[in-house]
Amino acid sequence: MNALSRPLPASVDTDYGATLPSKTLATFWTLWAAFWLLMISVSIENELHDPLTLWWEPVLWEGSSALISTGWMWLAVRVRGHHASYLDKPLIWFGSYLRWLPLVFITWITAVYTIRHGVYAAVGRTYEHPGWGFVFVYESIKLTIFAGLWLGILFGIDSYAQWQLQRHHLLQTQKALTEAQLAQLQGQLRPHFLFNALNTVSALMHTDVARADRLVAALGDLLRISLRSNEHEMTPLAEELRTLELYADIMLERFRDRVTLDWLIDRALLDTPVPALVLQPLLENAFKHGVEPTVAHVRIVVSVRRENGSLEIVIRNSGSMLAPEHSDGVGFRNCRERLGIIYGNASSLLVHSEDDGVAARVLIPLMDTIQ
């Protein structure tokens, strides 16, 4: 039968076959068995009203039909992988099977009636039936209807299975693309903040060796965390805040008397997973646009709390107003893209001016609120 259809590439045929047997084919054969049990039961009930009919006769009639039909259906199921490329063209798919109907008619009628005649002869009786011309026409029409019905069921099962396979491949592709995008975005963050940290060390090493030494030690810890975060996209909030603390230590050494940093953290949320290094650009912008341009004292506040089923992280700084070009800078765009890839529309990053400064507000859905 497979000579009539164009075979799939080996990789596609293998994947297709591997996705079907366990569940979908078990369902198909269960339906098949139930159908024939029903046919045999109905035949027994109908024929036993005739006192001349013995109980085993309807069993033989329907049982012989079931036996030969099962053989042909088993063959149809076996070669279905070679017809999978035509599932999007139903006429060709059905045609690939129905072209074999003349051979099915001949073999089915020959085998079924041979079995019936043989069993009747074995018990010393004669199996009587209409003339062979009538038998061939009648059984051919019945087999055509029967084949169309069960091929339709097989087509539906295989179409669903192929849709599932394609969906699985699409999800795998999307996952790989997402991981590549996240790796690219995360990779853009590391050199950015490390470059700024090294600039701070460079600014101090000729004026205050002790402070520069402390900064190098803090930078070493920061590098270790950064390299560790390369292994996982997500990290506990406690680890992310530790990264912020190390970065803040470096910047506080640089702007020792010009800034204070307060932490308002709900400690019950410290185990919440968040994207690694997603908050650092927000703190960096607070120093860059809030502290660096002024000699006035600036207060930075990092707050973490639960807000309506979401994790709310706000980084505020006083002493500056939000310039239009800063609200959509590289760091902010990077963070928004990463949050969008991971959480979709369930997350947000808003940067806005307040009465005494600027606030960057991140909302991340908590896992216990995601259905």
N, C-alpha and C positions, 0 to 999 in steps of 0.2 A: 504493500500500500504506500510505502514511503517513496516509491519511484514516481508517484504522481505529484509530489510536492517538493518545493525547493527546500533543502535542509537548512536549518539555522547554523550559524557559526558555533563551533564547539563550546565556547564559553557561555553563549546565551542558552544553548540547549541544556548544558549542565546546570546552570543556575535555575532555569525554569523547572526542570525535573526535581531539583532539590527542594523547591519551595512547596510542592504539591502533595506528595504521597501521604504524609502523616494525617492531616486533618481533612482536607478537601476530598481526597479519594476515599477515605473511610466513610465520609458522608454519602458519597455517590454510591458506593457498594452497599451501604445500609439501605438506601432507597431502592436499589435494584432488588435486593433480597426481599424486602418488605413487599414490593410489587408482585413478585412471583409467588410468595406465600399467599398473598391475597387472591391472585388468579387461581391457584390450586384450590384454595378454600371455597371460592365462589363456584368453581367447576364441580367440586364434590357435592356441594349443597344442591346445585341445579340438577345434576345427573342422577343423584340417588332417588329422585322422585320417580324415576323409571325403574320398575321392579326387575327388569331384565339387565340392568347395569350393575356390575360389581364395583365395590369401593375402590379397587385399585385401578380401574380403567381411567377415570378422570385424572388420577394421579399420574398415570403413564402418559396421557395425552399432553397435559400441561407440563409435566416434568421433562418429557423429551424436548418440548419447545424451549423450556427454560435452559436445559443443558446446552443445546446447540447455540441458542441466542447468547448465552453467557460466553461461549467460546469466541464468537465474533465480537462481542462487546469488549472482552478482554484484549483482543487484538487492536480494536479501535483506541482503547485507552493507552495501550503500550506505545502506539506510534503518535500520540497526540503532540509530543514535543516537536516533532518534525512539521507539524501544521501550525505551530504557534505564531509563525511569522505572518499568517493569514488571518489572525483574529480580528484585525482591523478591517478585513474585507470578507464579511460573512458569506457572500455568495461563493467566493472562491473556496473558503474553508469548508462549507457544506458540500460543494461540488467535488472536492478532493475525496470525500468519503462516499458520496452517493454514486459516484462513477463505478463503484464496486458492487452496486446492488444486483446487477444481473448474475454475477458470480455468487453472491449471497443467496439469491433465490434458488439457484440450482443446488448448491451444496446444502442449504438449510432444508429444503424439501426432501432431497435425497436422504440426508442423514436422519431427519426426524421420522420419516415414513418407514425407513429401514428398521429403525429401533422399534417402532410400534408393530410392524409386521413380524419382526423377530420375536418379540415378547409374546404376542398372541399365538404364534406358531409353537413357542415353547410350552404353552399351557394347553395346546391342542385346540385352539380356536382360530378363527379367521377374522382379520381386521378388515372391516368393510368401510368403504368411503366412496364418494362420488368419483366420476371419471377423472383421469389424470389431467385432461385439459381444464376442467373446472377447478381441480385442486391447485393447479399451477397459477391460474388467474386469481383465484380467491386468496391463496396464501401470499402471492406477490403483492396484492393490494394491501393486505393486512401487514406484511413486513415493511412496506414503504411507509405506512402511517406510523408503525412502531419505531422504525429507525429514525424517522424525522423527530418524533417525540424525544427519544433518548439522546439523539445527537444534539438536540436543542438544549437539553439539560447539561450535557457535557460541555457544550459551547459556553453556556452561562458560567459554569464552574471554572473553566479555563480562562475565560475573559476576566473574571474576578481575580483569579490567581495572578494573571499577568499584570493587572492593574496594581495589585499588592506588590509585586516584584518591582515594577517601575517606580512605585511610590517609595519603596525601600531604597532603590538606587538614587532617587532624587534627594531623599533625606540625607543619605550618606554624602552625596555631592555637596549639598548645602552645608552639612556639618564641616566637611573639609574646607570649604570656602570660608565659612565663619571662623574656623580656627586659624586659617591663614590671615584673614583680616585682623583678627585680634592680636596675633603674633606681630603683625606689621605695626599696628597702632601702639602696642605695648613697647615694641622695640624703639619707636620714635620717642617715647617718654624718657628712657634711661639716659641716652646721651645728652638730652636736653637739660635735665636737672643735674646730672653729674658735671656737665660743663659749667653751670652756674656755681655749683659747690666748689669746684676747682678754682674758679675765679676768685671766690671768697678767700680760700686758703692762700692763693697767690698774693692777694692784697695785704695779707697780714704777716706773711713770713719774713718780711724785711723790717717790720716795725715791732712785732711782739712774737718772739719765737715760742714762748710758752703757750700762748693762745693758738698759734698756728699748729703746734703739736697736738693740742686738744682737738682741733678741727680735723687734723689728719686721722686721728683715732676714730672720731665720729664718722668721718667719711669712709673709713675702712668698714665700720659696722654697717653703714648704709649700702656699701657695695655688696657685702655678704647677703643682706636681705634682698637687694635687687637681683642678684644672681639666683637666689633661691626662688624668687617669684617667677623667674623664667620657666620653671618647671610646671607651674600651675597658674591658670588664668585667675582662679578665685583664691582668696586668702581670708582667714578670720579677721574681723574688724580690729581685734586687738593687735594683730600683726601690722595691719595697715596704719593704725594710729602710732605704733612704734616707729614706723618709717617716717611719719610726719614729725615725731618728736626728734629723731636724729637730724632730719633736715632743719627743723626749727632751731636745734642746738647750734648748728653751724651758722645760721643766719643771725641768731641772737648774739653770737660772739662778734659778728661783723658789725651789728647795729646795737651794741651793748646798752647804751643809755637812751636809745631812741624808741624802744618798742617794749611792750609787755605782752605776754601771751597767756591766755587763760583757757583752761580745758573744762568744759561742762559735759561730762560723759555719763550716760546711763549705763552702768556697768553690767546690767542684765543683758545688754545687747552685744557684749564683746565677742561672743562666739558666732555672731552672724557673718556668713560669708559675703564678701564684697569683691569686686574686681581689683586685682592687685595694681597698686600705684595709680589708681584713678583719682585719688584725692590730692596727691602731691602737687599737680599743676595748679590747683586752686589756692593752696597755701603759698605757692611760689608767686602767683599773681598778686596776692595780698602784700607780700614783701616788695615785689617789683614796682607795683603801681601805687601802693599805699605808704610804703616806708622810704624807698630809695629817693623819690623826688622831693622830699621835705626834710627839714631839720626839726620839725615839731614832733612831740611825742605821739606815738601811734599805739592804739590798743587793738590787738587781734584776739578774737574769741573763736574757738572751735567747739561747737556744740553737737551732741549726738543724742537723739531721743526717738521714741516711737510716736508716729503721727498717723492716725487713721489707717492702721494696718501696714504702714510703710516705715522704713528706716529713714529718718530725716537727719541729714548732716549739713550743717551750716557753718561756713567760714566767713566771719565778718572782720572788716578792718575799718578803723576810723581814719579821718584826715584826708580822704580823697573822694572824688566823684567819678562815676563811671563814664569814660569816654566811649563814643559809639564804636570806634574801631577795636576797643578792648573787649567788648561783649561777645565778639565772634572771632577771637584770636585762635591761633593754632592749638593751644592747650585746651581751650574750651571746646573747640570743634572735635578734637581728639576724644575728649571725655564723653561728649554727647554720642559720638559714633560708637564707642565701645559699649556704653549703656544701652543704646538702641539695638545693637547686635545681640546682646545677652538677654535683655528684658523686653525689647520691643517698646510699645507705647506705655507699658506699666511703669517706666522710670522717667525721670526728667532731671534736667540741670538748668536752673534759672539763675542769671546774674543780674542784679538790679541795684540801683542807688537807694540809700536810705537817708534819713535826716542827717546823720553824722558820718556817713561813709558808704561802703559797698558791701553787699552780701552775696555769696555764691551758695545756692541751696540745691542739694542733691536729694532726690527721693528714690529709694530702691525698695521694691516690694519684698516684704518678709516672706520667707518660705511657707510659713503656716497660713498665709493668705492666698497662696497660689493654688488654684484648683487643678 
